Every structure is written in structure tokens, then in C-alpha cells.
């Protein structure tokens, strides 16, 4: 084999070994394998590529690593190494090391196991830190003193929360305490690395487990303070409101049970983010959060930018769901009119189904009877939405005539009057006064034109 020819001991290490013992290789459809060699990882990768006749090989000499993509497999090669961070650095200092050094620098015992690929002990499990035992006990623990492990790379603190959420493991007491003690050190890690871990928590089977750990260790205050700010219950004259942090995590878990869509899960995280800024108490109404939907939607772009999330259509999608998340719930609490449903369909467009899914997830009362009644009412609203959508075809709606057609129709120049006529036509269609056709809209424009012009200053 290539390693033998180079006289370089080689090993399979890390996640592939871990997932084999967890029985997750097929479930995770793992196609990535990490190899460590005592010597040059790049030399070994080149030799393996030659043996495989692989055409896709990438080398990163500054890091001493190489990557081969071959027949659907992703193979990573690196020389055994030591690495550490200086107190203020975002990038590690890397040095050559022994296999023991390499396993010692790994984040957790369950990721420090390796298989030998060497002739004298081929296939042997090398587990110097008890990773198998920790897998059996469902425990996240660092291979050496957690203060050293987290000082070397503070991102490992978030990775602990991520693995706990992904695997449904607990974090060993000393390891958890070290995260709390060193939480502030996460600030030296780049936002790109932080958001990558956070997204993995968001996509985990029960995301609340990871976010609970981030909150309880103090990490969340540093990486996502707006979410941490939702925590707490205030009381005035014996009247309390629910804890919006734990409510949000419940909504996130609810939505995660029915969808793996990252951005719909982010909408669940952000749906009440505007509540701290809008929290008010009055004797008449108790605790209120009026306008938190609009305030929350306005916060989305700033939060996405700071976290390093995309500022494109995905961000606008989350904004839309945050802005609209109260609308379907309001329909449950009042008489459902075709007009209200038409406006909701127009505003939500192709995202109406996702919006309804989010609203269902937002029902978190501990009163089962109340939840069942609310869901029954919600079923009625969804049925009415389907009926109106089928009848009026307003999903992804565009007005049948626009400003240009109105100007040509009346030989008018651009101005406020055109906008008023256009808005009046749209309102008439949504209120059900006229059909959603160009012919009806044209007739209505002729009917109201003179009245609109009279009202103009």
C-alpha cells in the first residue's frame, strides 16, 4: 500500500471511526474519511491518488493537508501534528508531532480513536483516552485537561454543545465547567467557524439540547445575545408572562420534528426575537408585546450580518415569516373572512405552507385541552385557506393590471393618482368586490378614476 511504500505509518481517525461504533455510517451516509500519517500528509495523498488513478486532488501546503475526491468519496490526509492558539489569535500554530500528539490534540475522546492501517497491527483500534467507554456512556469529554483543549481551540466549546445535540449525549462535569469558565474565549474565533457550528446545532434532531448548553454555559451571550435576551420572566402585581427563551426553544423543537429545512428552523428561532424591545405592562391588558413581529423582522438583517448568515433570499424568507407569524394565529381568534385570507395569501405567497407550519409549531401551551382546541380551529383556518386559494388563485398573486396599463388607459403621466387607482383596484380584488381578472380591473378603473382625481390635492 502507499503508506508502506513511503514507510509512513498511517491511521484512520476521527468521525468515521466514531460513527462506525455508533452504527451511524449508513444513517449519515458518510463518504468522508480522515487519514493521519507520521510524515507528510501531502506525500501520502499523492501516492494514494496515483494508486487510485484519482484525478481530483487538492493540496494545502501551508497546512500540510491534502484532499482526494474519488468515486463519491472524500479522503482527507494530514501529517500527525500539534496545534495551539496564542491568546489573541484566530488561527492555530501547527507543528509536526507523533500519533500520540495528534490524538491528544483532538477535541473529544470519542473523536480521538483511530484504526491502524499498518501491517503489524492492521485494523487495531487505538483508543488511548477511553473513547469507546464514553460512547457507551453517551458522554462528551476532552482527552486531556479541558482547559488545555479549549484554550488550544475555543470553538471546541461549541462543538461540545453540537455533539451533545446531534448524538443526544451529556457533557462530562469537568468539561462542562471548563466551558462556563472559558466562555468569553469564544470571541477570538472567526464568525464563519462559529456559525458553521451553530447551524449544525440548528439542524440537529433536538436543537434545544445544544442551545440549552450554549445558554447555561454563557456561550450564547457571546455568540447570539439577542436569543439569550429572551430569557427571564417579569412579574408585576402578581401577573407574569411566559419565558420567551424556553418557549422559542420549544417552537424550534416542534418545527424540527416536521422539517429539516435550515431556514424554516431559523425562522422559528427568530420569530419572537423582537419581544424584549416591545415588552410592556398595563393594568388593563397585562403583559403585551405589541409590534414584536415587525420589530423582529427589522432585526433579522442585522443579526444575520453579524452572525455571518447570508443576506440574500434566505434572509428575506426568514424576515417574511417573522413579520407574518401572527397573522394566521389572529385568524384563529376571530371570524375568518375571505378578505383576510386573500390578503394573507398575497403577502405570504409561495411561503404560505411554511408559515402555517411555523404557526402550528408556535402552539406550546402545557394545557392539552387548550392545544387541541387551538389546533382544531387552526385546521378550520387552513381548510378555508385552501378553498380561497383554489377559488381565487391568489398564491404568488400579481395585480391583473399595473401602473403602466393605467397610464396608457387614461393617457396620464406617472404620479400619485396612478398609485391610488392601482391600490384601489388591488383592494377591491382582495375584498372580493371584483373578480381577479384584467377585464374586471379595467372596468373598475374607469368607474373610480374621476372620484380618485377629485380627491387629489
C-alpha positions as CSV (number, residue, x, y, z in Angstrom):
1,X,0.0,0.0,0.0
2,X,1.0,3.6,-0.4
3,X,1.9,4.3,3.2
4,X,4.0,1.2,3.4
5,X,5.9,2.2,0.3
6,X,6.6,5.6,1.8
7,X,7.5,4.0,5.1
8,X,5.0,6.3,6.8
9,X,2.6,4.8,9.4
10,X,-1.0,5.6,8.6
11,X,-4.3,5.6,10.5
12,X,-8.0,6.3,10.0
13,X,-9.0,8.7,12.7
14,X,-11.9,10.8,13.9
15,X,-15.6,10.9,12.9
16,X,-15.6,7.9,10.6
17,X,-14.3,5.7,13.4
18,X,-16.7,7.2,15.9
19,X,-19.8,6.7,13.7
20,X,-18.8,3.1,12.9
21,X,-19.1,2.2,16.6
22,X,-22.3,4.2,16.9
23,X,-23.8,2.4,13.9
24,X,-24.3,5.7,12.1
25,X,-22.2,5.2,8.9
26,X,-25.2,4.3,6.8
27,X,-27.6,6.6,8.5
28,X,-25.2,9.6,8.0
29,X,-24.2,8.3,4.5
30,X,-20.6,9.1,5.4
31,X,-18.3,9.4,2.4
32,X,-15.6,11.3,4.2
33,X,-12.6,9.6,5.8
34,X,-9.7,11.3,7.6
35,X,-6.3,9.8,7.5
36,X,-3.3,10.7,9.7
37,X,0.2,9.7,8.8
38,X,3.6,10.1,10.6
39,X,5.2,12.1,8.0
40,X,3.9,14.2,5.1
41,X,0.2,14.0,4.5
42,X,0.6,15.5,1.1
43,X,3.1,12.9,0.0
44,X,0.8,10.1,1.2
45,X,-2.2,11.7,-0.6
46,X,-0.2,12.0,-3.9
47,X,0.8,8.3,-3.5
48,X,-2.8,7.2,-2.8
49,X,-4.1,9.3,-5.8
50,X,-1.6,7.6,-8.0
51,X,-2.8,4.1,-6.8
52,X,-6.4,5.0,-7.3
53,X,-5.8,6.9,-10.5
54,X,-7.8,9.7,-8.9
55,X,-7.9,13.0,-10.9
56,X,-9.2,15.3,-8.2
57,X,-6.6,16.1,-5.6
58,X,-6.2,19.4,-3.8
59,X,-3.2,20.2,-1.6
60,X,-2.8,22.9,1.1
61,X,0.9,23.2,1.8
62,X,0.6,25.9,4.4
63,X,-1.5,23.4,6.5
64,X,0.3,20.2,5.4
65,X,-3.1,18.7,4.3
66,X,-4.5,17.2,1.1
67,X,-7.9,16.2,-0.2
68,X,-8.8,13.5,-2.7
69,X,-12.3,13.3,-4.3
70,X,-12.8,9.9,-5.9
71,X,-15.9,7.9,-6.8
72,X,-18.1,9.7,-4.3
73,X,-15.6,9.5,-1.5
74,X,-13.8,12.5,0.2
75,X,-10.4,11.5,1.6
76,X,-8.5,13.9,3.8
77,X,-4.8,13.4,4.6
78,X,-2.7,15.2,7.2
79,X,0.6,14.6,8.9
80,X,0.4,14.0,12.7
81,X,0.6,17.3,14.3
82,X,0.4,19.5,17.3
83,X,-1.5,22.8,17.1
84,X,-2.3,25.7,19.5
85,X,-3.7,29.2,19.6
86,X,-2.0,32.2,21.1
87,X,-4.2,34.2,23.5
88,X,-5.4,36.6,20.8
89,X,-5.1,34.6,17.7
90,X,-7.9,33.2,15.5
91,X,-5.5,30.9,13.6
92,X,-3.6,27.9,15.1
93,X,0.1,27.4,15.2
94,X,0.8,24.0,13.7
95,X,3.8,21.8,14.3
96,X,4.8,18.2,13.3
97,X,4.1,15.6,16.0
98,X,3.7,12.0,16.9
99,X,0.5,10.0,16.6
100,X,0.0,10.4,20.4
101,X,0.4,14.2,19.9
102,X,-2.3,14.1,17.2
103,X,-4.8,12.1,19.2
104,X,-4.0,14.3,22.3
105,X,-4.9,17.4,20.3
106,X,-8.3,16.1,19.3
107,X,-11.4,17.8,20.7
108,X,-13.1,14.8,22.5
109,X,-12.3,11.3,23.4
110,X,-15.0,9.9,21.0
111,X,-13.1,11.7,18.2
112,X,-9.6,10.6,19.3
113,X,-10.0,7.0,18.4
114,X,-8.1,5.6,15.3
115,X,-7.6,2.4,13.4
116,X,-4.2,1.3,12.4
117,X,-3.5,0.7,8.7
118,X,-0.1,-0.7,9.3
119,X,1.0,-4.3,8.5
120,X,2.0,-5.2,12.1
121,X,-1.4,-4.3,13.7
122,X,-3.8,-3.7,10.7
123,X,-7.3,-2.8,11.9
124,X,-6.4,-2.4,15.5
125,X,-8.4,0.2,17.5
126,X,-6.1,2.7,19.1
127,X,-8.1,4.3,21.9
128,X,-5.7,6.0,24.4
129,X,-8.4,8.1,26.1
130,X,-11.3,5.7,26.6
131,X,-13.4,6.9,23.7
132,X,-15.3,3.6,23.4
133,X,-16.3,3.8,27.1
134,X,-17.5,7.3,26.6
135,X,-19.5,6.2,23.6
136,X,-21.2,3.6,25.7
137,X,-21.9,6.1,28.5
138,X,-23.0,8.8,26.0
139,X,-20.5,11.3,27.3
140,X,-18.7,14.2,25.7
141,X,-15.3,14.6,27.4
142,X,-12.0,16.1,26.4
143,X,-9.0,13.7,26.0
144,X,-6.8,15.9,28.2
145,X,-7.5,18.7,30.7
146,X,-10.4,20.7,29.2
147,X,-8.7,24.0,29.9
148,X,-5.9,22.9,27.6
149,X,-8.2,21.5,24.9
150,X,-10.4,24.6,24.8
151,X,-7.5,27.1,25.1
152,X,-6.0,25.4,22.0
153,X,-9.2,25.9,20.0
154,X,-12.1,27.7,21.8
155,X,-14.5,26.6,19.0
156,X,-14.4,23.2,20.7
157,X,-16.7,24.5,23.3
158,X,-19.4,25.0,20.7
159,X,-18.6,21.6,19.2
160,X,-19.3,20.0,22.6
161,X,-22.8,21.5,22.5
162,X,-23.2,20.4,18.9
163,X,-22.2,16.8,19.5
164,X,-24.4,16.7,22.6
165,X,-27.3,17.8,20.4
166,X,-26.5,15.6,17.4
167,X,-25.8,12.4,19.5
168,X,-28.1,13.1,22.5
169,X,-25.1,12.8,24.8
170,X,-24.3,14.5,28.0
171,X,-21.2,16.6,28.7
172,X,-18.8,15.4,31.4
173,X,-18.9,17.6,34.5
174,X,-15.3,19.0,34.4
175,X,-15.7,19.6,30.6
176,X,-18.9,21.5,31.1
177,X,-17.4,23.6,34.0
178,X,-14.5,24.5,31.8
179,X,-16.8,25.7,29.1
180,X,-18.5,28.0,31.6
181,X,-15.2,29.3,32.9
182,X,-13.8,29.9,29.4
183,X,-16.9,31.0,27.5
184,X,-15.5,34.5,26.8
185,X,-12.7,33.0,24.9
186,X,-15.1,32.1,22.0
187,X,-14.8,35.7,21.0
188,X,-11.4,35.1,19.3
189,X,-12.9,32.6,16.9
190,X,-14.0,33.8,13.5
191,X,-17.7,34.2,12.9
192,X,-17.5,31.8,9.9
193,X,-16.4,28.9,12.2
194,X,-18.9,29.9,14.9
195,X,-21.9,30.0,12.6
196,X,-20.9,26.7,11.0
197,X,-21.2,25.0,14.4
198,X,-24.4,26.9,15.2
199,X,-26.1,25.8,12.0
200,X,-25.2,22.2,12.9
201,X,-26.9,22.6,16.2
202,X,-29.9,24.1,14.4
203,X,-30.0,21.1,12.2
204,X,-29.7,18.5,15.0
205,X,-32.6,16.2,15.9
206,X,-33.5,18.2,19.1
207,X,-31.8,21.6,18.7
208,X,-32.9,22.8,22.1
209,X,-30.4,20.5,23.7
210,X,-27.5,22.3,22.1
211,X,-28.9,25.8,22.6
212,X,-29.6,25.0,26.3
213,X,-26.0,24.1,26.7
214,X,-24.9,27.3,25.0
215,X,-27.2,29.3,27.3
216,X,-26.3,27.6,30.5
217,X,-22.5,27.9,30.0
218,X,-22.7,31.5,28.9
219,X,-21.6,30.9,25.4
220,X,-24.9,32.1,23.9
221,X,-24.4,35.6,25.4
222,X,-21.3,35.9,23.4
223,X,-22.4,34.4,20.1
224,X,-26.1,35.2,19.9
225,X,-27.0,37.7,22.7
226,X,-30.4,38.6,21.2
227,X,-31.6,35.0,21.8
228,X,-30.2,35.0,25.3
229,X,-32.0,38.2,26.0
230,X,-35.4,36.4,25.6
231,X,-34.7,34.6,28.9
232,X,-36.4,35.7,32.0
233,X,-39.9,36.3,33.5
234,X,-41.0,39.6,34.9
235,X,-43.8,40.0,37.4
236,X,-46.0,43.0,38.2
237,X,-48.9,42.8,40.6
238,X,-48.7,39.1,40.6
239,X,-49.0,38.9,36.8
240,X,-46.2,37.1,34.9
241,X,-45.5,36.3,31.3
242,X,-44.0,33.1,29.9
243,X,-40.3,32.8,29.5
244,X,-39.8,33.5,25.8
245,X,-36.4,31.9,25.6
246,X,-37.6,28.4,26.6
247,X,-40.8,29.0,24.5
248,X,-38.6,29.7,21.5
249,X,-36.6,26.5,22.0
250,X,-39.8,24.6,22.2
251,X,-41.0,26.1,19.0
252,X,-37.7,25.2,17.4
253,X,-38.0,21.6,18.5
254,X,-41.6,21.5,17.3
255,X,-40.7,22.7,13.8
256,X,-37.6,20.4,13.7
257,X,-39.9,17.4,14.3
258,X,-41.6,18.1,10.9
259,X,-38.9,19.7,8.7
260,X,-35.2,19.6,8.2
261,X,-35.2,23.0,6.4
262,X,-32.5,25.1,7.9
263,X,-34.1,28.5,7.1
264,X,-37.5,27.5,8.4
265,X,-35.8,26.4,11.6
266,X,-34.1,29.8,11.7
267,X,-37.5,31.5,11.3
268,X,-38.6,29.5,14.4
269,X,-35.5,30.8,16.3
270,X,-36.2,34.4,15.3
271,X,-40.0,34.5,15.4
272,X,-40.1,36.2,18.9
273,X,-36.8,37.9,18.8
274,X,-38.5,41.4,19.0
275,X,-40.3,40.7,22.2
276,X,-37.7,42.2,24.7
277,X,-37.9,45.5,22.8
278,X,-41.7,45.6,22.8
279,X,-42.5,44.2,26.3
280,X,-45.0,46.4,28.2
281,X,-47.3,46.0,31.2
282,X,-50.6,47.7,31.9
283,X,-53.3,47.0,34.4
284,X,-55.9,46.7,31.6
285,X,-54.0,44.3,29.3
286,X,-51.3,42.8,31.5
287,X,-48.1,41.9,29.6
288,X,-48.1,42.8,25.9
289,X,-45.6,42.6,23.1
290,X,-47.4,44.7,20.5
291,X,-45.5,45.0,17.2
292,X,-42.9,42.4,18.1
293,X,-43.5,40.8,14.7
294,X,-42.5,44.0,12.8
295,X,-39.6,44.8,15.2
296,X,-38.3,41.2,15.0
297,X,-38.4,41.3,11.2
298,X,-36.4,44.5,11.2
299,X,-33.8,42.8,13.4
300,X,-33.2,39.9,11.1
301,X,-30.9,41.5,8.7
302,X,-28.6,43.0,11.4
303,X,-28.4,39.6,13.2
304,X,-27.8,37.7,10.0
305,X,-25.0,40.1,9.1
306,X,-23.3,39.8,12.5
307,X,-23.6,36.1,12.6
308,X,-22.3,35.7,9.1
309,X,-25.5,34.2,7.7
310,X,-26.5,35.0,4.0
311,X,-28.1,38.4,3.3
312,X,-29.9,37.1,0.2
313,X,-33.3,35.5,-0.5
314,X,-32.8,33.2,2.5
315,X,-32.6,36.1,4.9
316,X,-35.7,37.7,3.2
317,X,-37.6,34.4,3.6
318,X,-36.9,34.4,7.4
319,X,-37.8,38.1,7.6
320,X,-41.1,37.4,5.9
321,X,-42.1,34.5,8.2
322,X,-41.1,36.6,11.3
323,X,-43.2,39.5,10.0
324,X,-46.2,37.4,9.2
325,X,-46.2,34.8,12.0
326,X,-49.0,36.4,14.0
327,X,-51.4,36.7,11.0
328,X,-52.7,33.1,10.8
329,X,-53.0,33.0,14.6
330,X,-55.1,36.1,14.6
331,X,-57.5,34.4,12.1
332,X,-58.0,31.6,14.6
333,X,-59.1,34.1,17.2
334,X,-61.6,35.9,15.1
335,X,-64.2,35.2,12.4
336,X,-62.4,34.1,9.2
337,X,-63.3,36.2,6.3
338,X,-62.3,35.6,2.7
339,X,-60.8,39.1,2.6
340,X,-58.4,38.4,5.4
341,X,-57.4,35.1,3.8
342,X,-56.8,36.7,0.4
343,X,-54.5,39.3,2.0
344,X,-52.6,36.6,3.8
345,X,-52.2,34.5,0.6
346,X,-50.9,37.6,-1.3
347,X,-48.5,38.6,1.5
348,X,-47.2,35.1,2.1
349,X,-47.1,33.9,-1.5
350,X,-45.4,30.6,-2.1
351,X,-44.3,30.5,1.6
352,X,-47.9,30.2,2.9
353,X,-47.4,26.5,3.8
354,X,-44.2,27.1,5.7
355,X,-45.8,30.0,7.5
356,X,-48.7,27.7,8.6
357,X,-46.2,25.1,9.7
358,X,-44.4,27.7,11.8
359,X,-47.7,28.8,13.4
360,X,-48.5,25.3,14.4
361,X,-45.1,24.9,16.0
362,X,-45.8,28.1,17.9
363,X,-48.5,26.4,19.9
364,X,-46.7,25.5,23.1
365,X,-49.3,25.6,25.9
366,X,-49.0,22.9,28.6
367,X,-52.8,22.7,28.7
368,X,-53.5,19.8,26.3
369,X,-57.2,20.6,26.0
370,X,-56.3,24.2,25.0
371,X,-53.8,23.0,22.5
372,X,-56.3,20.5,20.9
373,X,-58.9,23.2,20.6
374,X,-56.5,25.7,19.1
375,X,-55.3,23.1,16.6
376,X,-58.9,22.2,15.7
377,X,-59.5,25.9,15.0
378,X,-56.3,26.1,13.0
379,X,-57.4,23.1,10.9
380,X,-60.5,25.2,10.0
381,X,-58.4,28.2,9.0
382,X,-56.2,26.0,6.8
383,X,-59.2,24.5,5.1
384,X,-60.6,28.0,4.4
385,X,-57.2,29.0,3.0
386,X,-57.2,26.0,0.6
387,X,-60.7,26.9,-0.5
388,X,-60.0,30.5,-1.1
389,X,-56.7,29.7,-2.8
390,X,-58.3,27.2,-5.1
391,X,-61.1,29.7,-6.0
392,X,-59.2,32.9,-6.4
393,X,-55.7,31.7,-7.4
394,X,-54.0,34.4,-5.3
395,X,-50.9,32.5,-4.2
396,X,-47.9,34.4,-5.8
397,X,-50.5,36.9,-7.0
398,X,-49.8,39.9,-9.2
399,X,-52.4,42.5,-9.9
400,X,-54.1,41.9,-13.3
401,X,-53.2,45.4,-14.4
402,X,-50.4,47.6,-13.3
403,X,-49.4,51.3,-13.4
404,X,-48.2,51.2,-17.0
405,X,-51.6,49.9,-18.2
406,X,-53.4,52.5,-16.2
407,X,-51.3,55.4,-17.6
408,X,-51.9,54.1,-21.2
409,X,-55.6,53.6,-20.5
410,X,-56.2,57.2,-19.4
411,X,-53.3,58.9,-21.2
412,X,-52.0,60.0,-17.8
413,X,-48.4,60.7,-16.7
414,X,-46.7,59.0,-13.7
415,X,-47.9,60.4,-10.4
416,X,-49.7,59.8,-7.1
417,X,-53.1,59.4,-8.9
418,X,-51.8,56.3,-10.7
419,X,-50.8,54.7,-7.5
420,X,-54.1,55.5,-5.9
421,X,-56.1,53.9,-8.7
422,X,-53.8,50.8,-8.7
423,X,-54.2,50.4,-4.9
424,X,-57.9,50.8,-5.2
425,X,-58.1,48.0,-7.8
426,X,-56.0,45.7,-5.6
427,X,-58.1,46.4,-2.5
428,X,-61.3,45.7,-4.5
429,X,-60.0,42.3,-5.7
430,X,-58.8,41.3,-2.2
431,X,-62.1,42.4,-0.6
432,X,-64.0,40.3,-3.2
433,X,-65.7,43.3,-4.7
434,X,-64.5,42.4,-8.2
435,X,-63.1,39.3,-9.8
436,X,-59.3,38.8,-10.2
437,X,-59.3,39.4,-14.0
438,X,-57.9,42.1,-16.3
439,X,-61.4,42.8,-17.6
440,X,-62.9,43.4,-14.2
441,X,-59.9,45.5,-13.1
442,X,-60.2,47.7,-16.2
443,X,-63.9,48.3,-15.7
444,X,-63.3,49.2,-12.1
445,X,-60.5,51.6,-13.0
446,X,-62.9,53.5,-15.3
447,X,-65.5,53.5,-12.6
448,X,-63.3,55.1,-9.9
449,X,-60.9,57.3,-11.9
450,X,-62.9,60.5,-11.7
451,X,-63.6,60.1,-8.0
452,X,-59.8,59.5,-7.3
453,X,-58.8,62.6,-9.3
454,X,-61.3,64.7,-7.3
455,X,-59.6,63.7,-4.1
456,X,-56.2,64.6,-5.3
457,X,-54.9,68.0,-3.9
